[in-house]
């Protein structure tokens, strides 16, 4: 009797572990990559020139950023220099300049936010000197959902 129970168990395990034909490889994640360029003249100053807490921003419509992506997905942002160099946002750039014999030390911070239908890029200066807008910047957003 034990032999029959063992044999029946072995057959059940053998047939239960069979699978159908191998499907195509994949990780089950949908990806979207969106590239954005903010030109120097497109940056919008929030606050007044050189005012405390002033910064630059630019908002793009991005219909790919759905409510589902915002709630269940992942959104990654990069400052894109060329095909070989991307830096994750919030990127902090330390700058030291010597102007007329005076040292000026500050940081630029590049970041982004998102909400359904929109991506917004930001540039903050640690010294709040905002009389010169940031230059043209390329950004890449990667959506996983």
C-alpha positions as CSV (number, residue, x, y, z in Angstrom):
1,X,0.0,0.0,0.0
2,X,2.8,2.4,0.9
3,X,4.4,1.7,-2.6
4,X,1.1,2.7,-4.3
5,X,0.7,5.9,-2.2
6,X,4.4,6.8,-3.0
7,X,4.0,6.1,-6.7
8,X,0.7,8.1,-6.8
9,X,2.4,11.0,-5.0
10,X,5.4,10.9,-7.4
11,X,3.1,10.9,-10.5
12,X,1.0,13.7,-9.1
13,X,4.1,15.8,-8.5
14,X,5.5,15.0,-11.9
15,X,2.4,16.0,-13.8
16,X,1.6,19.0,-11.5
17,X,5.1,20.5,-12.2
18,X,4.7,20.4,-16.0
19,X,4.4,23.8,-17.7
20,X,3.4,24.8,-21.1
21,X,5.8,26.0,-23.8
22,X,8.3,28.8,-22.8
23,X,6.9,32.3,-23.6
24,X,8.9,35.3,-24.7
25,X,11.3,36.8,-22.2
26,X,10.1,39.9,-20.3
27,X,10.0,41.4,-16.9
28,X,6.4,42.5,-16.9
29,X,7.3,46.2,-16.7
30,X,6.2,48.8,-19.2
31,X,8.7,51.6,-19.8
32,X,8.3,55.0,-21.4
33,X,11.3,57.3,-22.0
34,X,10.5,61.0,-22.6
35,X,13.2,63.6,-23.6
36,X,12.7,67.3,-22.8
37,X,14.7,70.4,-23.6
38,X,14.3,73.6,-21.7
39,X,15.9,76.5,-23.6
40,X,17.6,79.3,-21.7
41,X,14.7,81.7,-22.6
42,X,12.0,79.3,-21.5
43,X,12.9,79.1,-17.8
44,X,10.4,81.0,-15.7
45,X,11.6,82.9,-12.6
46,X,9.5,82.3,-9.5
47,X,9.9,85.2,-7.2
48,X,11.8,88.4,-8.1
49,X,15.3,88.6,-9.3
50,X,17.8,87.9,-6.5
51,X,15.0,87.6,-3.9
52,X,15.2,85.1,-1.1
53,X,13.7,81.8,-2.1
54,X,13.6,82.7,-5.8
55,X,14.2,79.9,-8.3
56,X,13.7,78.9,-12.0
57,X,11.2,76.3,-13.3
58,X,9.6,75.1,-16.5
59,X,6.6,72.8,-16.8
60,X,5.9,70.5,-19.7
61,X,2.6,68.7,-20.6
62,X,3.3,65.0,-20.3
63,X,0.2,62.9,-21.1
64,X,2.3,59.8,-20.5
65,X,2.3,60.6,-16.8
66,X,-1.1,59.2,-15.9
67,X,-2.7,59.0,-12.5
68,X,-1.9,55.3,-12.6
69,X,1.8,56.0,-13.1
70,X,1.8,58.6,-10.3
71,X,0.1,56.1,-7.9
72,X,1.5,52.7,-8.9
73,X,4.6,53.4,-11.0
74,X,8.1,54.8,-10.7
75,X,9.3,58.1,-12.3
76,X,13.0,58.7,-12.7
77,X,14.5,61.9,-13.8
78,X,17.9,62.6,-15.4
79,X,19.8,65.6,-16.7
80,X,21.0,64.3,-20.0
81,X,24.2,65.6,-21.5
82,X,24.6,63.2,-24.4
83,X,24.0,59.5,-25.1
84,X,26.9,58.6,-22.9
85,X,26.2,60.8,-19.9
86,X,23.2,61.1,-17.7
87,X,23.0,62.3,-14.1
88,X,20.1,61.5,-11.8
89,X,18.0,64.4,-10.6
90,X,18.4,66.2,-8.0
91,X,21.8,66.9,-9.3
92,X,23.8,69.3,-7.3
93,X,26.6,71.3,-9.0
94,X,29.1,73.2,-6.9
95,X,30.5,76.3,-8.5
96,X,33.3,78.7,-7.5
97,X,33.9,81.8,-9.6
98,X,36.5,84.5,-9.3
99,X,35.0,87.8,-10.5
100,X,37.1,91.0,-10.1
101,X,39.2,89.4,-7.5
102,X,36.2,88.3,-5.4
103,X,35.3,84.6,-4.8
104,X,31.7,83.6,-5.3
105,X,30.7,80.1,-4.1
106,X,27.3,78.6,-4.7
107,X,25.5,75.5,-5.8
108,X,23.0,74.8,-8.6
109,X,20.4,72.1,-7.8
110,X,18.5,70.6,-10.7
111,X,15.3,68.7,-9.7
112,X,11.9,67.7,-11.0
113,X,8.4,67.0,-9.9
114,X,5.4,65.3,-11.6
115,X,1.7,65.1,-11.4
116,X,-0.8,63.6,-13.8
117,X,-0.2,65.1,-17.2
118,X,2.8,67.2,-16.2
119,X,6.5,67.2,-15.5
120,X,8.2,70.3,-14.0
121,X,11.9,70.9,-13.9
122,X,13.5,73.2,-11.3
123,X,16.9,75.0,-10.9
124,X,17.7,76.4,-7.4
125,X,20.7,78.5,-6.6
126,X,22.1,78.4,-3.0
127,X,22.8,82.1,-3.0
128,X,19.5,83.1,-4.6
129,X,21.3,85.2,-7.3
130,X,18.8,84.7,-10.1
131,X,19.6,87.6,-12.4
132,X,20.9,85.2,-15.0
133,X,18.7,82.2,-16.0
134,X,20.0,78.7,-16.4
135,X,21.2,77.8,-19.9
136,X,19.6,75.2,-22.2
137,X,19.2,71.9,-20.4
138,X,18.2,68.5,-21.7
139,X,16.3,66.1,-19.4
140,X,15.2,62.5,-19.6
141,X,12.2,61.0,-17.7
142,X,11.9,57.3,-17.5
143,X,8.5,55.9,-16.4
144,X,8.1,52.3,-15.2
145,X,4.7,50.9,-14.5
